[in-house]
Amino acid sequence: MTGRHVAVLMGGFSSERPVSLSSGAACATALESVGYRVSRVDVGRDIGRVLEELRPDVAFNALHGPYGEDGTIQGVLEYLQIPYTHSGVLASALAMDKRQAKIVAAQAGVPVAEAIVLNRFDIGTVHPMAPPYVVKPVREGSSFGVVIVREDMTHPPQILTSSEWKYGDEVMVERYVAGHELTCGVMGDKVLGVTEIVPLGHVFYDFDAKYAAGGSEHVLPAQISPKIYQKIQDLALTAHRALGCRGVSRSDFRYDDRMSEEGDLIWMELNNQPGMTPTSLLPEMAAHAGYDFGEFLRWMVEDASCSR
């Protein structure tokens, strides 16, 4: 159905603005290459008026972070009755809130790491749980604000009470899971491949490892046992459905097989607006499944709807 008018929503005003601009530019170019008429929209506070004037057939949501992934822009699009890609209002809000996502996923039988949610100012100078553990903002993406607290650290990270902290007052303190970093995409009702992420020169898959050229190696398909590979795929689809996601999503896992092959397999979170940059994981998974980038985006556009 080429010739349709697609507004690619990008930019915005979250911490992930640069990532969104990169995703949006790549998507807009690819959508034009497969025949869509594309408007590139750098989202601001006047987005309602801008979309009313453009009246696109579909909004392609390439936003990342708060306001773009958390149900906010989805609500605007529902109000304007503009079909849009990715998940709807409720699923987006759930997926963006790490605490609520864990609760829903765990109830569906997905294994999660022990965690508590605290106000960052209440953590003080005493470890809230035995190290090693991870501190992360409850509602951020792209690994912004993630701190790993090692066993040899005598107190919680001081950045939490610093004026430099800009990721909200609620933080999740979560048991650290060692081992392989694995991720699996979902495309509608279809599960994509499992990728192992190997950070290069980074302690974990942080912002630079995600987006800098050469920051990480992606091994697809992951070199793990067929049994664990299948289990990860099953859990990714379970989490996608439990949170009510639509379109595409990507679930992240940690797998510690140091003691046995069965190991400790833990679902970490679900990304309902996965990156679409040149170094992003989901387009690689789609290509591995036989979809080139343009075909993959075409599927997303034709899947778009309201009341998602």
N, C-alpha and C positions, 0 to 999 in steps of 0.2 A: 504494500500500500504506500508506495513512494509518492512524493509530492505533498504529503501532509506537512503541516507547519508544527515544528517542535521547538519549544522554548527550553534551552538548556540552562538550568538554574545553577549558578556557581558563585564562588567568592563568599559572600555573607560577612559576618562580623564575629565569628568564633576564633579560637586559637588556631583552628585548622584551615583558615582562609587560604594560605598559600597552597596547601594540598588540594583544596577544592578548585582553585583556579587552574591548577595543572590537570586535574581530572576532567573538569569542564571543557577545557580547550581540546584535549584529546578526543573527548566524546563528540563535541560539536563538529570537528573535522571529519571524524569517521562517519557520523550520521549524514553529513553532506555528501560523502563519497558513495553512499548507498541510496541517494536520491531524495532525502528529506530536505525541506526548506527549514533552515535553522536560524533562530534568533538567540544570540548569546546574551544572557541576562546576569549582570553582576548584582546580586540581591542586596537591597538596602531596605530601610524602614518603609519605603513607599512601594513595596513589591505588589501590594494589592492593586494600586492604581496602574502600575506598569503592566500587569497581566491583563487587567480589564481593557487596556488600550491595545495590547498585542493580540488578545484573543487567540492563543495558539490552540491547535487541536490536542496537543499533549504537552505536559511539562515533564522534562527529563530532569530528575533531581540528582544533581552532582554536588550537592552541598554536603559538608561534613561537620560534625560537632553540634553543640547546642544551637537551637533554632532551625537547623537543617535536618537533623537525625532524630530529634526528640518528640516529634509529633506536631511541632509548632507550624512549620511551613505546610505540613500535610493538612492541618486544619484550615489554613487559608485557601488551599487548593480545593478542599471539599466545599467550603463556603462559596467559592467562585464556580464550582462544578466544572473544573478543568481536570480531565483524566491525568493521572501521574504515575510514575514508575516507583518501584520499591514498595516498602511496607506502608500500611495505613497509620492512622493516628495512634491507636492503642498499642499496636505492636511496636511502633517506633518509640513510644514513651517507655514501654517495658524494657526493650533492648538497650536503650540508652542508660537506664538506671541499673547499675550493676547489682545492687541489693535485690531489687524486685525480679530481675532476670534470673538470678540464682534461685530464688524461692520458687518461681514458676518451673524452671528447668528441673530442679531437684524433685518436685512433685510429679514430674513426668518420668522419673527414673534416671535422669542424667546425673552422673557423679560430679560433685562440686567440692572444692576445697573449703575447709573450715574457715570462717571469716566472721568478723564483727565490724559494725559501722559505728564510728565515733565522730564527735566534733574534734577537729584537729587541735583545738586549744585544751581539750580534756586529756590528751595523751601525756603531756607533761614530760617528766624525766625518767619514768619507769616504763619498761617494755609492756605493751598491752597484751602480748602473747610471747611465748618463748621463741627467740630467734632460731633459725632464719624465718623471716616473714616478709611480705611485700605490702607497701602502703601505696594506695592508688586513689585518685579522685573517684567519687561515685558516678559522676556524669561527665566524663571526658573521653576522647578517643585519641588515636595515634600515639599512645603511650605517654601523653603529656602528664607530668607530675608523678610518674611511677618511680618509686624508690625501693630498692632491695636492701633489706637490713640483714647483714650477715651475722653469723654466730659470735664473731669476735667483737661486735659493736656493743658498747657498754650502756648506750641509751638510745632512744628513738631519734630519727633524723631531725636536726634542728631547723631545717628548712620549713617544717610544718608550721611553726609559729612565727616565721619570718614574714616581713612585709613583702618579700619577693614572691611569696606563694599567691597564685592568682587562679586557683582551680576550684574554688568553693570551700566552705568550712567542713562539709561532710566528707570523710575519707573512709575507705575500706581497708581494714587490716586483715590480710589473708595469709594462710599458711603457704610458705614457699614450696613449690614442687620442682624438684630438680629433673634433669633429663632432657628428652627431645622436645623441641617446639614444633608442633604440628598444626595444620589448619586444613579445613575442608569446606568447599563451597556447595551451595544448593542453588538450583536454578528451577524455580517452579516446584514440581514434584520429583525432579531429577537430581540425584546426588552427583557431584563432580569428584575429581580425584583428590587424594590426600597429598599435601606438600609438606616436606620438612624444611624448616627455615633454619639456616646456619648463619648466625651473625658473624661477620668478619671484622675483627678488631673492636668488638663491642661486647659488653658483659651480657646483654640481652637484646631482644629485638626492639630497640628504642626508636625514637623518631628518625635519627640519622641512619640507622640500620635499615629502616623501612624505605626511606625516600632518596638517600644519596646513592649515586651510581657506585657499585662495588661494595655497598654497605652490608650485603648479605648474599648468601647463595641459596637458591631455591631448588630443592631436589624433588622432582615430580616425575614419576610417582615416588613417594617416600619409601625408603628401603627398610621396611619393617615387615613383620610377619603378616601373611594374608589374613589371619584371624584378627589381629589388632587393626589392620587397615580397614576391614569390613566393619568392625565395631565402631571405629571413628566415623565412618560414613553413616551408619545407622544412628549414632548419637547426634550427628549434625542435622540429620533430617528430623529427628525427634524434637530437638531444640527449636528448629525452624517452625515446626508445626505447633509446638506447645506455646510459643510466644505469639502465634498468629501471624507470622511473617508472610509476605507476598513477594513475588518477583525473585530477587536474588538475596542471599545472605552468605556470611562466612563465619564459621565457628572455629575458635582457637582452643587448642588442647595442650596439656603437658603430659608426657609419658616417661615415667621413670622405670627403666627395665634393668637396673643394676643388680637387683636381687633375683629376678625371675622374668621370663618372657611375658607372663601375664601382667606383672608389674603394677604400677600405680598410674592409671589413666584418668585424668581429670579434665573436665570441660571448664574453660576459663571464662569465656564470654562469647557473645554473638555480635557481629558487626552487621547491622542492617543496611548500611550505606558503604559497602567496601570501596576502597580506592580504585580509581581507573587511570592511574598515572603510568608512565612507561615502565616503572619498576613494581607495579602492583601485582598482587597474587591472583585475584579472581580472573582477570583476562587470560592469564597463563593457564589456569585450570580449564577455562572455556575452550581455549585453543587445543589443549590436550584432548578434550572431548570432541573436537572436530569443528568448532565454531571459530571462524576468524573474527576479528574485533568488530567489523561492521555488521556481520550476521548476528553476533551476540547482542549488540546494541539494538539491532532491528527487533530481535525477539523481545527485548525489554520494552521497547516503544509499543509494540503491538499487544503486549500484555497489560499495558497501562489501563487504569480505570479509576473511578471514584468509589467510595464506600468499600475501601480495601481492609 
